[in-house]
Structure formats: structure tokens, C-alpha cells
Amino acid sequence: MNQFLRSLSPTQQVAALFLIVFGLLFIVSTAVFFLSFKERRNPVHDESWQAELAHFRALLGTTWFMVIVFWIGWALGETVATVLFALIAFFALREFITLSPTRRGDHRSLILAFFVVLPIQFWLVATARFDLFTVFIPVYVFLAIPVASALANDPSHFLERNAKLQWGIMVCVYGMSHVPALLLLTFPGYEGKSAFLVFFLVFVVQTSVLVQHLISRRMQRAPFAPNVSRSFNWTSWGVGIVVASLVGALFSFITPFKFGQALAVSIIACVAGSMGHLVMKALKRDRGIPNWGQKGVGVTGANGLLDRVDALCFAAPIFFHSIRWYFNV
Amino acid sequence: MLAKLTGWLLLGIVRLLTGAQARWYGCPPKAEQRIYFANHQSHADLVMIWAALPEELRSITRPIAARDYWANTPVKRWITTEVFNAVYVERAATGAAPVAPPPPVAPPPAAPIAPDERIEPSMEPLLPIETVAHAPAAEGPQEIQGQLDLPAPPPPPPPVAPPPVIEPEAPAAAPEPPAADPLAPLIDALRSGDSIIIFPEGTRGHTGEPQKFKSGLYALATMFPDVVLVPAWIDNVQRVMPKGEIVPVPILCSVTFGAPIRAEDGEERRPFLDRARAAVIALRDV
């Protein structure tokens, strides 16, 4: 089996990987579909069972969505993948801005963020100008946005409004742009397989979030920061990190890393991702909303894309820069 | 053909920028004759509610557009007639009243930016009692009118102060209605079986709270008792394109449709309008 996989070309290996993932997802989804017919005798149990199942189905839906997005991105080449991530960043930023109150004077800055900063950042990624792309937002945009706001002649809550916008750009655009940037890293002897690197990152980060979520539901430990997150505690966090990092290390054969290196970068990505998720929870709490989306309930009509990608937005830049620094690529 | 393509393009842009999500609470999207009445914060309201309706309803629902804003250039006129299938209303009759005391009978006083843009004409000139009660507020700028909503201040001053102010206005307003009833195009549209979308505030609000509803809604409700009145709350549109800006910003918006209301037998005009306004405001928090 292993010999057979190694004998395939990189493209075939990636295709085989997607085939395996789609197959697994299909099996799980079918199982869940049939489980939903199952009825419990006790109506109280039945209700909680159905709720649990609905929750799991939502998670499964997220996974399907992510996998399909990556499959399309890989199948259509790097440029299309970059455009795809640019669109995700656009929708995520749209959700972020919708739920952060802006004022009339922010209009020009918002136009700048959506129609100038975002396209330029992803264009820099697509053309592999790594030096400029890492500093464009933290240096140039950091100055440009408050200038646009100041020219709008509205000083009220100036720092607060600009901080929000900067944050939105930093998380949604800067963070997200590092995912397609992984496609352009060239490791010696790893040509044509950088799609694996993106898959590796997403897979590991999602696993850690998922495991952490499941453990915290099972164990019912006291939350560490109940005002921010009712589910976050160090035990489930630790278990999530360990499990996901071990899984990542086991998958080291698809990456250019050795076992120990894969373990180390997985830990870095998982810590960044799960902490980022927690930070976004704090932001949501501040806005008084449980989710960025709250499907069908929220008056904003957001559909919760940011809930799904926030861990990735935090993990991607740290993952990217740490491997770029360590492997000097 | 071209109109259809433009419609799709416009729909695509609106969805990309705002999501244009429709939330049906209280009534399903159904092809019966309806009057949708919504809060009014921006010119884009018209486009939003048009985009939020499902395809089948969009073709039988006609939004109301102010002629002086939506028909002042050929492109806008083409889009409103061919794509939105809008009903034009004149708002000259009442648009002038708050600005200058002597209301001209002639069309709008050439105000392209129109300080108070109205989409729905009010019946104020037709109703002398209301005009009297309204006069003190109407003298101030629009913003103040909006703020005066809740405390309901008009009653105390009218008996003494307004009559002299109103005297010259009343005769001027009286001969006007026969010349052009502002509701006539809406009545025609309803008679022919179409649904319509109206903004009973008349002018775009500046605060979160909708302003007092104008009485056109009541007139239509009593004239067409069989038409279902559906309240709608359009959320966030003013952030997409505030007054005076031309480039829209992507921000998610939604249109919430609520449970239909109807005018009870013998219900007075003001209580009905207040009830309708409350029905719209209630949708903000569902």
C-alpha cells in the first residue's frame, strides 16, 4: 500500500488524499443520516440526543465545506486557490465589520479595506512577493487606515473604531492570506506537493478545535475564563493540542518535515489556532453574540463563516513564518 | 432581455455586498396581493427589499420610487421601470411643505440632492386636522421631527400658535389634491392586482427609530381591505451607503418580514398608523 502510494506522482498522491478524505466524510455522513432515524424511548433523552446529533451534523457540514473548498482550490491551480481564499477573506471581513459598529466617518476607511487592501494583499500573495506581503498590512495599511478615518473629520471613539478595523483586516485578510501563501513555499524535493502543506495545516488545526470541543463537552470541567468562553478549560485544551499534534506528526509523511519537526509545527499551529479561537470568542462576547452567524436567527444575516475560519486565520501566519524562518525557504 | 441581465447582475452585486437575506417570520413568502411596508433609511432600501424577495414574488411586486430621485437620469429611469418595475410617485406636493411655507403647485423645486428625500407621498394636505397638529414640528428640520416622535409634543401648542401659520397654507393645499392625488399611481397598481412596497415614513430617518408613519398606508388599507399588509424591517442598509456616498461598502443586511396586520373596522387613522409602526419596529429584535 505504502509502496503503491510512493510510486504515484505528486498530483496523483494529492488526488488520492482527497479521495480518502471524501470517502471518510461520506461514510460518517451516511452513518449520521441513518442514526437520525433512531428514536429514543424516553422523550427527554430523545430530545437531547437529537440536539447532540444536530450539533454534530453542523460540525460535519463545516468539514464538508472546508474540504470541498480545498479540493476546488487544488484542482484549479494556485491562482484560483488564491482567489478562493481572497473571497473567503472578503466574506469573513464582511461578517466582522457587520457586527462591529461603525460610524458614518468610517465609510472611506471601509472602502479602502475591502476594495484596496484586500485585493492588493492577495495579489502580493499570488505574485509571491513575500517580503512586501508580510509587511504590507502591518506597516503601510496600519498608517493608511487611520489617515482615511482622520480625514473624515469624526473624532468620536476614534481609537476604538480604528482598532476594530485594523483588527478585522489583520485577522481576516492578513491571517487568511497566509494560507494560499503556503502553496508558494518551495521546499527542496517537495515540488508540486505544497497543497499537502495547506491540507496539513487545516487538518491539524481543525482536529485540535474539534477534539477540544468534544472533550470539554464530555468532561464538564469548570471553565477557566467563564466570562469569555463557557467551554474553555486547560484540560480539554491540552488534550486537544496533544491529540492533534500527534495526528499531525503521524501525517509527517505528506509534509517535507521529519516526525519531530512535524510534531513541533503542529503544536505551534494548534496553540495559535485554539488561542485565536478563544480570542475571537472574547470579541463575540463583547458584541453580545454567541456566534458570528447564528443561522436564521441573527438580524445581520451573517452565516457564521468567521466561526469556521477564525482558528485558521490565527494559525496560518504563525505556521507560515515559523517554518519559513526555521527551514529558511 | 437586457433588463433581465441587468437584474441578475444587480442581484449578484447586492448579494455579494449585503447578502440580501430575507427572513420570513410571521408569514411565508406567498403569491397573494400584498402591501409590504418597511422602515426607510437609505435609497438602497428599494433595491434591498427587491433583492430579498424570492424570484416569483419579485415579478409581481412593484416598489414605490420617488420620481425626482429615481427618474432624474435616463439610466436610473430605465433601471427603475425596466428592472424594478417601480411605480413612480411625485413627492413635490409634500416635499416642499417642510422646507418653504408656501407650497408650490408646480413639480419639485429642482432639488437634485433633495434635502428630505421622500419615496412615499403623505396625505397631509388632504387632512386639515393633521396639518394643524403637524405644523409646529414641520417648521423645524427633519431631524427634530424624528426626535419629537416619542413624547408626542404636538398637542399642547396647536390651539394658539399654529392657526396664523397654517392659514395661508391651507387654501394653497386645498386645490392641490384634485390636480394630482399622490396616491393615484399606487391605487392603479393595486387595482391591477400587483403587490407594492411602500415606505410610510415618507422620508429617510436619521436615527435608528423610524419616524411617524404618514397616512397613505391607512388610506390604502381602508381602500383595499383584502390586500394583506406585511410589515418589514430592513436592517443595516444605512451603513452600506450613507447619505452622500457613492461607493457601497460590503456589510450584511437582512429584511425581516413579520406577521400581517389589518385595519380593524372603524379603527382611527393615528392608532392604526402607530400600530403599523410598532409592528415594523418589533421586527428589529426578532
Contacts between the chains, C-beta under 8 A, distances in Angstrom:
chain1	res1	chain2	res2	distance
A	90	B	250	7.1
A	93	B	250	7.8
A	94	B	19	7.9
A	94	B	250	4.5
A	94	B	251	6.6
A	94	B	252	6.1
A	95	B	252	6.6
A	97	B	249	7.7
A	97	B	250	7.5
A	97	B	251	5.9
A	98	B	236	6.9
A	98	B	251	5.0
A	98	B	252	4.2
A	102	B	239	6.3
A	104	B	242	5.0
A	107	B	242	5.8
A	107	B	245	5.3
A	107	B	249	6.2
A	110	B	249	4.3
A	110	B	251	8.0
A	111	B	247	5.2
A	111	B	249	5.8
A	114	B	249	6.3
A	114	B	250	5.5
A	115	B	247	7.6
A	296	B	23	7.2
A	299	B	23	7.8
A	299	B	233	8.0
A	299	B	235	5.0
A	299	B	254	5.9
A	299	B	256	6.8
A	299	B	284	6.9
A	299	B	285	7.5
A	299	B	286	7.5
A	300	B	235	6.9
A	300	B	236	6.6
A	300	B	252	4.8
A	300	B	253	7.8
A	300	B	254	6.4
A	301	B	18	8.0
A	301	B	19	4.7
A	301	B	20	8.0
A	301	B	21	3.4
A	301	B	23	7.4
A	301	B	235	7.7
A	301	B	252	4.8
A	301	B	253	6.5
A	301	B	254	3.6
A	302	B	19	7.6
A	302	B	252	5.2
A	303	B	19	7.8
